[in-house]
Amino acid sequence: MSGARILVLDLGSSAAKAVLFDLDGGTLAQAEAAYPTASPQPGWFEQSPDDWAAAAARAIGGLGSLAGVALLALCGTMQNLLPMAADGRALAPAMLYSDGRAVGRFAAFAAAMAAIGAAERLGNSIEPLTTAAKLDWLRAERPPVFAAAATLHAGAKDVLAYYLTGVHATDATAASTTGLMALATRDWDAAILDRLGIARAALPAILPAEAVIGSVSAAAARRFGLPAGLPVVNGSGDAGAATLGAGTAAPGAAHVHLGTTGWVARSVAAAWPRPARAIYTLAHPWPGQLIEIAPILSAGDAVAWAGAVLAADGDDPPPATLPLFLPYLKGERGPFHDPQVRGAFLGLDRSHGPAALRRAVKQGVALAIRHNIAALGGIDSPLVALGGGAADAAWLQTLADISGFAVTAAAAPVAATALGAGMVGARAMGRAMTPPPPTRRFEPHGDHAALYRRYVAASDMLRAFARQDVVA
């Protein structure tokens, strides 16, 4: 087995990544292929599972030889909703984790969940972006689709697993984002299912991350360019895989993900009961542990937006001070959930050119990360940076300065989530794979407490403005 390889498929927010790892965690090859996101109405965000599959096939094709691949492990986005017919057809596009169409029904949904004490068993507060809230919307607004659904998937990688093996399965990390799983037992909650009119048989089995759920069928081998019979490992939802791939699986260790969306997460030992907090708690890929996570809807997406609308041929000279940017371009989830709030530049003056505004956007995301670290109750230093944004040294220095924590860049920041799935695959083989050490470290400089206080005050003001609570 010394020359064995592990293939990982990672279905991210905007692209499918295929990565080949050796058993020491070294990256041998990687490729990716993008897929689009549709927004048919404001606040609605959808993707096609056929696009996921097609992109996965293209990414696999970009790797070259698959000789020596011992198994396939999976990871991907969570908290979606894809209703499937009995024959495996998608009955509607996948509602993404960021899809807010259930907001209008949230008050009644939350009351129904409160009536059965759901939050205590879920380990999280009731909120409108969960798969459960999307299911409540589907039952009320699209009853024919709800009635025809034989299987309900929340994990993008679980849909791909079905296409590969014909088996419906998920992992505890992904299941804990649905609003349907009891966190302490890692099982679907019978009272919640009954209240929502969902049969347990309509949900995939919750299996250990390292479970081999099946093998690549002959039809899937042709569709994806894979060897028929290749074992498929359940893997983990993206936050769980990222926790492993960042090397932050131990209690207290934390990472920040700077992708299209973002999050700050730390591992903690499982303990019950859990107090209500303004963060989310997920099942860790390994038993006996949890992940506390504060998500950010616009991280790299805010930077990409700024690059598109504030393009300039050159950099304008740096002003004495930057404007304050709040990155709520699509609402926010952490450390508060508010789908109505929107972003803003504050303190603009004539000295601020496009480059200054772009720098302010990165500073604003760093301030949002500090806001979420505070909600977590602090972290152990250093903060490990993952995702495409971790390749930006200037941004990581800004993050260290603003947060007050040392920041290290993962050795392979874009592949770190896939590496976590590779570590799960290695565990399925009885092997221990460890992440390579970080390549760069950024120490914090300066005192930014006053700037952070301004950010929090501005955040409160924008939320009031969105509610039209501002007094003229």
MARRO-301614 format. One record per residue (C-alpha): residue number from 1; x, y, z. Coordinates in Angstrom, 2 decimals. Example, Ala and Ser with C-alpha at 12.3 -4.5 7.8 and 13.67 -1.06 7.14 Angstrom:
BEGIN
PT     k        c1        c2        c3
PT     1     12.30     -4.50      7.80
PT     2     13.67     -1.06      7.14
This chain:
BEGIN
PT     k        c1        c2        c3
PT     1      0.00      0.00      0.00
PT     2      3.03      2.33      0.10
PT     3      2.24      3.68     -3.37
PT     4     -1.51      3.91     -2.81
PT     5     -3.32      7.13     -3.57
PT     6     -6.52      8.68     -2.25
PT     7     -8.80     10.59     -4.60
PT     8    -10.94     13.34     -3.07
PT     9    -13.90     15.10     -4.63
PT    10    -14.77     18.39     -2.94
PT    11    -18.00     20.14     -4.00
PT    12    -17.47     23.74     -2.92
PT    13    -19.56     26.89     -3.15
PT    14    -18.69     27.52     -6.80
PT    15    -16.58     24.64     -8.12
PT    16    -15.82     20.95     -7.87
PT    17    -12.23     20.10     -6.94
PT    18    -10.57     16.76     -7.56
PT    19     -7.34     16.13     -5.65
PT    20     -4.98     13.15     -5.56
PT    21     -3.10     12.61     -2.28
PT    22     -0.44     10.15     -1.28
PT    23     -0.77      8.50      2.12
PT    24      1.57     11.06      3.68
PT    25     -0.81     13.90      2.76
PT    26      1.22     15.12     -0.20
PT    27     -0.74     16.60     -3.11
PT    28      0.05     14.71     -6.32
PT    29     -2.42     16.40     -8.68
PT    30     -5.45     18.65     -8.51
PT    31     -7.98     20.14    -10.89
PT    32    -11.26     21.97    -10.60
PT    33    -14.27     22.90    -12.68
PT    34    -16.79     25.64    -11.93
PT    35    -20.59     25.59    -11.86
PT    36    -23.04     28.48    -11.83
PT    37    -25.37     29.69     -9.11
PT    38    -28.83     30.93    -10.09
PT    39    -30.82     33.54     -8.17
PT    40    -34.33     33.45     -9.68
PT    41    -35.63     35.84     -7.00
PT    42    -33.90     38.10     -4.47
PT    43    -32.58     35.99     -1.64
PT    44    -32.95     32.73     -3.56
PT    45    -29.77     30.81     -4.45
PT    46    -29.85     27.56     -6.39
PT    47    -27.52     25.14     -8.14
PT    48    -28.19     22.18    -10.37
PT    49    -27.02     18.75     -9.16
PT    50    -26.39     17.89    -12.82
PT    51    -23.90     20.78    -12.86
PT    52    -22.24     19.34     -9.74
PT    53    -21.86     15.96    -11.43
PT    54    -20.63     17.41    -14.74
PT    55    -18.08     19.59    -12.96
PT    56    -16.87     16.62    -10.88
PT    57    -16.36     14.62    -14.07
PT    58    -14.41     17.48    -15.68
PT    59    -12.24     17.88    -12.59
PT    60    -11.49     14.15    -12.48
PT    61    -10.58     14.29    -16.16
PT    62     -8.09     17.07    -15.42
PT    63     -6.04     14.89    -13.06
PT    64     -4.49     12.62    -15.64
PT    65     -3.73      9.05    -14.59
PT    66     -5.68      7.53    -11.72
PT    67     -3.29      4.60    -11.37
PT    68     -2.84      3.47     -7.78
PT    69     -6.03      5.09     -6.46
PT    70     -7.21      2.96     -3.54
PT    71    -10.42      4.80     -2.68
PT    72    -12.48      7.93     -3.21
PT    73    -13.40     10.23     -0.28
PT    74    -15.90     13.09     -0.38
PT    75    -16.51     16.51      1.12
PT    76    -18.69     19.46      0.19
PT    77    -21.17     22.16      1.11
PT    78    -23.85     21.54      3.71
PT    79    -27.29     22.85      4.72
PT    80    -28.72     22.68      1.20
PT    81    -31.97     21.00      0.18
PT    82    -32.37     18.72     -2.81
PT    83    -35.62     16.72     -3.09
PT    84    -35.16     13.56     -5.17
PT    85    -37.68     11.21     -6.77
PT    86    -37.56      7.48     -6.13
PT    87    -35.58      6.98     -9.34
PT    88    -32.94      9.51     -8.26
PT    89    -34.12     12.43    -10.39
PT    90    -33.85     15.86     -8.88
PT    91    -37.37     17.26     -8.46
PT    92    -36.09     20.86     -8.20
PT    93    -32.78     22.69     -8.15
PT    94    -30.80     22.43     -4.95
PT    95    -31.58     25.29     -2.54
PT    96    -28.20     26.37     -1.22
PT    97    -27.25     26.94      2.41
PT    98    -27.46     30.72      1.76
PT    99    -30.98     30.52      0.29
PT   100    -33.33     32.69      2.35
PT   101    -36.72     31.97      0.82
PT   102    -37.98     30.45      4.07
PT   103    -37.60     33.75      5.93
PT   104    -41.21     34.74      5.29
PT   105    -42.49     31.62      7.08
PT   106    -39.88     31.68      9.81
PT   107    -42.03     32.99     12.67
PT   108    -44.54     30.15     12.38
PT   109    -41.76     27.60     11.80
PT   110    -39.80     28.79     14.84
PT   111    -42.93     28.64     17.01
PT   112    -43.58     25.06     15.91
PT   113    -40.00     24.06     16.74
PT   114    -40.12     25.86     20.09
PT   115    -43.32     23.98     20.98
PT   116    -41.42     20.68     20.86
PT   117    -38.23     22.00     22.50
PT   118    -36.21     21.39     19.35
PT   119    -33.35     23.82     20.01
PT   120    -32.11     21.98     23.10
PT   121    -31.77     18.70     21.20
PT   122    -30.37     20.31     18.05
PT   123    -27.69     22.06     20.08
PT   124    -28.43     25.21     18.09
PT   125    -31.02     27.94     17.94
PT   126    -33.78     27.72     15.34
PT   127    -32.95     29.79     12.26
PT   128    -34.38     30.18      8.76
PT   129    -31.44     28.96      6.63
PT   130    -31.49     25.39      7.92
PT   131    -32.59     22.53      5.72
PT   132    -35.52     22.07      8.12
PT   133    -36.79     25.60      7.42
PT   134    -36.38     25.01      3.68
PT   135    -38.41     21.82      4.04
PT   136    -41.14     23.72      5.85
PT   137    -41.20     26.18      2.93
PT   138    -41.26     23.35      0.38
PT   139    -44.19     21.65      2.09
PT   140    -46.19     24.89      2.19
PT   141    -45.23     26.45     -1.14
PT   142    -44.49     23.46     -3.39
PT   143    -46.70     20.66     -2.04
PT   144    -46.50     18.47     -5.19
PT   145    -42.69     18.47     -4.99
PT   146    -42.74     17.76     -1.25
PT   147    -45.18     14.89     -1.74
PT   148    -43.16     13.38     -4.60
PT   149    -39.83     13.50     -2.76
PT   150    -38.62     10.02     -1.88
PT   151    -35.26     11.23     -0.56
PT   152    -34.17     14.58      0.86
PT   153    -30.49     15.49      0.70
PT   154    -28.73     18.39      2.42
PT   155    -25.07     17.66      1.61
PT   156    -23.81     18.31     -1.91
PT   157    -21.27     15.49     -1.56
PT   158    -24.06     13.13     -0.48
PT   159    -25.84     13.73     -3.77
PT   160    -22.62     12.91     -5.58
PT   161    -22.19      9.80     -3.43
PT   162    -25.60      8.62     -4.58
PT   163    -24.69      9.21     -8.21
PT   164    -21.51      7.19     -7.67
PT   165    -22.85      4.29     -5.62
PT   166    -26.66      4.33     -5.57
PT   167    -26.51      4.63     -1.75
PT   168    -28.16      7.43      0.24
PT   169    -25.87      8.38      3.15
PT   170    -24.56     11.41      5.00
PT   171    -22.17     12.21      7.84
PT   172    -22.83     13.71     11.26
PT   173    -21.14     17.05     10.49
PT   174    -23.38     17.67      7.49
PT   175    -26.46     16.32      9.27
PT   176    -25.91     18.66     12.23
PT   177    -26.46     21.69      9.96
PT   178    -29.90     20.55      8.83
PT   179    -31.94     21.40     11.93
PT   180    -33.11     17.77     11.90
PT   181    -30.40     15.91     13.88
PT   182    -30.12     15.59     17.66
PT   183    -26.52     16.62     18.34
PT   184    -25.89     14.41     21.38
PT   185    -27.08     11.20     19.72
PT   186    -26.01     11.98     16.14
PT   187    -29.35     10.66     14.93
PT   188    -32.38     12.19     13.22
PT   189    -34.77     13.71     15.76
PT   190    -38.10     11.85     15.68
PT   191    -40.18     14.71     17.12
PT   192    -38.89     17.21     14.55
PT   193    -39.46     14.81     11.68
PT   194    -42.98     14.15     12.89
PT   195    -43.73     17.89     13.22
PT   196    -42.51     18.53      9.66
PT   197    -44.21     15.46      8.20
PT   198    -40.96     13.84      7.09
PT   199    -40.52     10.07      7.11
PT   200    -37.20      8.85      8.48
PT   201    -36.87      6.70      5.36
PT   202    -36.74      9.89      3.27
PT   203    -33.48     10.93      4.92
PT   204    -30.06      9.40      4.25
PT   205    -28.47      7.22      6.90
PT   206    -26.04      9.09      9.17
PT   207    -22.83      7.07      9.02
PT   208    -19.31      7.65     10.41
PT   209    -17.13      9.88      8.27
PT   210    -14.73      7.00      7.58
PT   211    -17.45      4.50      6.60
PT   212    -17.17      2.92      3.16
PT   213    -20.69      3.46      1.84
PT   214    -20.35      1.55     -1.43
PT   215    -18.34      1.37     -4.62
PT   216    -18.41      3.13     -7.97
PT   217    -21.01      1.49    -10.19
PT   218    -20.35      0.59    -13.81
PT   219    -22.64      3.39    -15.00
PT   220    -20.95      5.91    -12.70
PT   221    -17.53      4.75    -13.88
PT   222    -18.49      5.69    -17.42
PT   223    -20.10      8.97    -16.34
PT   224    -17.23     10.17    -14.16
PT   225    -14.18      8.52    -15.69
PT   226    -13.48      6.43    -12.60
PT   227    -12.54      2.78    -12.09
PT   228    -15.62      0.63    -11.55
PT   229    -15.66     -0.91     -8.07
PT   230    -13.56      1.88     -6.49
PT   231    -14.54      2.10     -2.79
PT   232    -16.30      5.35     -1.83
PT   233    -15.78      6.76      1.68
PT   234    -18.55      8.85      3.25
PT   235    -16.26     11.77      4.13
PT   236    -17.44     14.95      5.81
PT   237    -19.27     18.19      5.25
PT   238    -16.87     20.98      4.38
PT   239    -16.50     22.52      7.83
PT   240    -15.58     19.15      9.33
PT   241    -13.13     18.34      6.55
PT   242    -11.57     21.80      6.82
PT   243    -11.11     21.34     10.57
PT   244     -9.09     18.20      9.93
PT   245     -7.17     19.57      6.95
PT   246     -6.23     22.73      8.84
PT   247     -4.68     20.68     11.63
PT   248     -7.16     22.19     14.09
PT   249     -8.93     19.02     15.21
PT   250     -7.71     19.32     18.82
PT   251     -9.89     21.17     21.36
PT   252     -9.19     24.92     21.35
PT   253     -7.51     24.99     17.96
PT   254     -9.15     27.29     15.40
PT   255     -9.12     28.12     11.72
PT   256    -10.61     30.72      9.42
PT   257    -11.85     29.83      5.95
PT   258    -11.51     32.60      3.37
PT   259    -13.42     31.24      0.41
PT   260    -16.42     32.69     -1.44
PT   261    -18.14     32.43      1.91
PT   262    -16.17     32.18      5.12
PT   263    -16.23     31.03      8.69
PT   264    -14.28     30.96     11.92
PT   265    -14.32     27.58     13.67
PT   266    -12.75     25.91     16.68
PT   267    -12.84     22.36     17.99
PT   268    -14.14     21.65     21.49
PT   269    -14.73     18.56     23.59
PT   270    -18.35     17.42     23.57
PT   271    -20.16     18.32     26.77
PT   272    -23.85     18.45     27.70
PT   273    -26.00     20.39     28.25
PT   274    -24.83     23.19     26.02
PT   275    -25.77     26.82     26.74
PT   276    -27.54     28.81     24.02
PT   277    -25.04     30.99     22.14
PT   278    -24.99     33.19     19.04
PT   279    -22.93     30.64     17.11
PT   280    -23.49     27.24     15.53
PT   281    -22.35     23.91     16.91
PT   282    -21.64     21.03     14.56
PT   283    -20.72     17.43     15.09
PT   284    -16.97     16.90     14.65
PT   285    -15.93     14.18     12.16
PT   286    -14.45     12.27     15.10
PT   287    -16.66     11.08     17.99
PT   288    -16.59     12.91     21.31
PT   289    -15.87     16.32     19.82
PT   290    -17.79     19.28     18.45
PT   291    -17.04     22.21     16.16
PT   292    -18.17     25.69     17.15
PT   293    -18.48     27.80     14.04
PT   294    -19.45     31.35     13.12
PT   295    -20.18     31.68      9.39
PT   296    -19.71     34.75      7.18
PT   297    -21.80     34.99      4.02
PT   298    -19.47     37.31      2.07
PT   299    -15.73     36.81      2.60
PT   300    -13.84     36.22     -0.64
PT   301    -17.07     37.11     -2.42
PT   302    -16.84     40.66     -1.02
PT   303    -13.24     40.92     -2.23
PT   304    -14.22     39.62     -5.67
PT   305    -17.08     42.13     -5.83
PT   306    -14.71     44.97     -4.94
PT   307    -12.23     43.84     -7.57
PT   308    -14.97     43.84    -10.21
PT   309    -16.65     47.16     -9.45
PT   310    -13.57     49.07     -8.24
PT   311    -11.19     48.04    -11.00
PT   312     -8.41     50.51    -11.80
PT   313     -5.30     50.48    -13.96
PT   314     -3.03     51.31    -11.04
PT   315     -3.03     51.73     -7.28
PT   316     -3.93     55.14     -5.96
PT   317     -1.75     56.46     -3.10
PT   318     -2.79     55.22      0.34
PT   319     -4.92     57.74      2.26
PT   320     -4.29     58.64      5.88
PT   321     -7.26     56.48      6.93
PT   322     -9.43     53.91      5.22
PT   323    -13.20     54.08      5.13
PT   324    -15.03     51.50      7.20
PT   325    -16.54     48.66      5.18
PT   326    -19.19     46.24      6.47
PT   327    -19.29     43.08      4.31
PT   328    -23.00     42.26      4.50
PT   329    -23.52     42.02      0.73
PT   330    -25.95     39.10      1.06
PT   331    -27.05     39.57      4.66
PT   332    -25.17     37.83      7.46
PT   333    -25.19     34.65      9.52
PT   334    -22.57     35.16     12.19
PT   335    -22.29     36.33     14.88
PT   336    -25.94     37.20     14.21
PT   337    -28.43     35.98     11.63
PT   338    -29.93     38.84      9.64
PT   339    -30.94     38.25      6.00
PT   340    -32.10     41.86      5.61
PT   341    -28.93     43.71      6.62
PT   342    -26.74     44.97      3.77
PT   343    -23.17     46.24      3.53
PT   344    -21.88     49.78      3.46
PT   345    -18.85     52.04      3.21
PT   346    -18.78     54.64      5.97
PT   347    -16.49     57.63      6.29
PT   348    -15.79     58.14      2.59
PT   349    -13.95     61.26      1.47
PT   350    -12.23     62.60     -1.66
PT   351     -8.91     60.96     -0.79
PT   352    -10.37     57.47     -1.20
PT   353     -9.71     55.94     -4.60
PT   354    -10.43     52.40     -5.87
PT   355     -7.36     50.83     -4.26
PT   356     -8.23     52.32     -0.86
PT   357    -11.75     50.94     -1.12
PT   358    -10.43     47.50     -2.06
PT   359     -8.14     47.56      0.99
PT   360    -11.08     48.67      3.11
PT   361    -13.07     45.63      1.94
PT   362    -10.35     43.25      3.15
PT   363    -10.14     45.16      6.42
PT   364    -13.92     44.92      6.77
PT   365    -13.89     41.14      6.35
PT   366    -11.10     40.98      8.96
PT   367    -13.29     43.00     11.33
PT   368    -16.18     40.59     10.71
PT   369    -13.85     37.73     11.59
PT   370    -12.86     39.47     14.85
PT   371    -16.58     39.93     15.59
PT   372    -17.06     36.18     15.18
PT   373    -14.01     35.28     17.25
PT   374    -15.55     37.32     20.06
PT   375    -18.80     35.35     19.69
PT   376    -16.85     32.10     20.00
PT   377    -15.43     33.33     23.31
PT   378    -11.83     33.47     22.11
PT   379     -9.53     30.96     20.45
PT   380     -6.09     29.46     20.87
PT   381     -3.41     31.22     18.83
PT   382     -2.46     30.89     16.02
PT   383     -5.48     31.16     13.75
PT   384     -4.91     28.92     10.71
PT   385     -6.06     30.44      7.40
PT   386     -7.58     28.31      4.64
PT   387     -9.23     28.97      1.29
PT   388     -8.22     31.07     -1.68
PT   389     -7.86     34.19      0.47
PT   390     -5.05     32.53      2.44
PT   391     -2.73     33.06     -0.53
PT   392     -2.99     36.84     -0.02
PT   393     -0.18     37.70      2.39
PT   394     -1.30     41.32      2.80
PT   395     -4.82     40.19      3.74
PT   396     -3.47     37.71      6.31
PT   397     -1.34     40.44      7.87
PT   398     -4.42     42.65      8.06
PT   399     -6.30     39.79      9.68
PT   400     -3.54     39.30     12.27
PT   401     -3.46     43.03     13.03
PT   402     -7.24     43.39     13.33
PT   403     -7.88     40.15     15.26
PT   404     -4.91     40.42     17.61
PT   405     -4.01     36.77     16.97
PT   406     -1.08     35.34     15.08
PT   407     -2.25     33.95     11.74
PT   408     -0.61     31.08      9.89
PT   409     -1.29     30.06      6.30
PT   410     -2.00     26.40      5.69
PT   411      0.60     24.77      3.45
PT   412     -2.03     24.04      0.79
PT   413     -4.83     26.49      1.71
PT   414     -7.13     25.82     -1.25
PT   415     -6.76     22.03     -0.91
PT   416     -7.04     21.96      2.90
PT   417    -10.71     20.94      2.90
PT   418     -9.93     18.19      0.40
PT   419     -6.96     17.17      2.55
PT   420     -9.33     16.73      5.49
PT   421    -11.42     14.35      3.39
PT   422     -8.19     12.59      2.43
PT   423     -7.41     12.18      6.12
PT   424    -10.82     10.57      6.57
PT   425    -10.04      8.26      3.66
PT   426     -6.69      7.34      5.20
PT   427     -8.44      6.54      8.49
PT   428    -10.74      4.20      6.57
PT   429     -7.57      2.39      5.44
PT   430     -6.21      2.22      8.99
PT   431     -3.63      4.91      8.28
PT   432     -2.90      8.24      9.97
PT   433     -2.43     11.21      7.63
PT   434     -1.35     14.56      9.04
PT   435     -1.42     18.01      7.45
PT   436      1.93     19.53      6.48
PT   437      3.07     22.40      8.73
PT   438      1.99     25.96      7.87
PT   439      4.25     27.83      5.48
PT   440      3.94     31.41      6.77
PT   441      3.18     33.14     10.05
PT   442      1.92     36.70     10.55
PT   443      2.22     38.39     13.94
PT   444     -0.27     41.08     14.99
PT   445      0.79     44.72     15.14
PT   446     -0.96     47.77     16.54
PT   447     -4.03     48.30     18.68
PT   448     -7.28     48.20     16.70
PT   449     -9.73     48.15     19.60
PT   450    -11.20     51.56     18.73
PT   451    -11.67     50.57     15.08
PT   452    -13.40     47.36     16.18
PT   453    -15.76     49.29     18.48
PT   454    -16.67     51.53     15.53
PT   455    -17.32     48.43     13.43
PT   456    -19.67     46.90     16.01
PT   457    -21.54     50.19     16.42
PT   458    -21.86     50.55     12.64
PT   459    -23.11     46.96     12.41
PT   460    -25.85     47.69     14.93
PT   461    -26.79     50.83     13.00
PT   462    -27.03     48.99      9.68
PT   463    -29.24     46.30     11.19
PT   464    -31.57     48.96     12.57
PT   465    -31.56     50.70      9.18
PT   466    -32.56     47.44      7.48
PT   467    -35.48     47.12      9.90
PT   468    -36.42     50.78      9.27
PT   469    -35.97     51.43     12.96
PT   470    -33.80     54.51     12.43
PT   471    -35.40     57.58     13.96
PT   472    -35.39     60.60     11.62
